[in-house]
Amino acid sequence: MFTTAIYGETLVKELTFNDITMELLCVPETIWCGSIAYAYNLTDEPDIPALLQKYQSLCHISKLHRANPEWDNCISIDYWRAGAVPRGMVFSQQVLSEEQDPAHDIYQMPKSLYIRLAGTKEVAQKAFHRDHCDLWELFGIIKDALDSLGYQIGTNGAQEIEMYNHAQGLAYAYVQVEKK
């Protein structure tokens, strides 16, 4: 059964790679509200622990018009775009309006195709022969599958997304793709 983690996403089709089922999704233009940081150059990462601390310290400030309030995420920005802009990271929730408290940062993501993989025990066993894996590890599995599935990493800015529904124990890894 298809579970929506990003409001408005639609299932295009299921894909299989090494007996692992993935989903090709169309994700509409979205607005993310949270905390953003960029690296100081084109090769390093932003200070992720400081960014997460900032995000968590602002949780008491309401995000207006949340789209899927039970889901939050971590988005990697421009990690795979050769030298276009510095790498960034955002911890956020999806909202339907840019009108937010100024303490929050806004990140707009264009409509894109994504391949999504569930962070489940079954996937961890098939991919890594163990009962658990960190969600970020699934990005490598998706990227390994791209060529054989006829896709390549996309260039829209938000190339990797980790979506979490902590209350239900659900998590998904998304990689933005384009048809080859």
Buried (B, 14 or more C-beta within 10 A) or exposed (E): EEBBBBBBBEEEEEBEBEEBEBBBBEBEEBBBBBBBBBBEEEEEBBBEEEBBEBBEEBEEEEBEEBBBEEBBBBBBBBBBBEEEEBBBBBBBBBBBEEEBEEEBBBBEBEEBBBBBBBBBEEBBBBBBEEEEBEBEBBBEBBBEBBEEBEBBBBBBBBBBBBBBBEEEEBBBBBBBBEEE
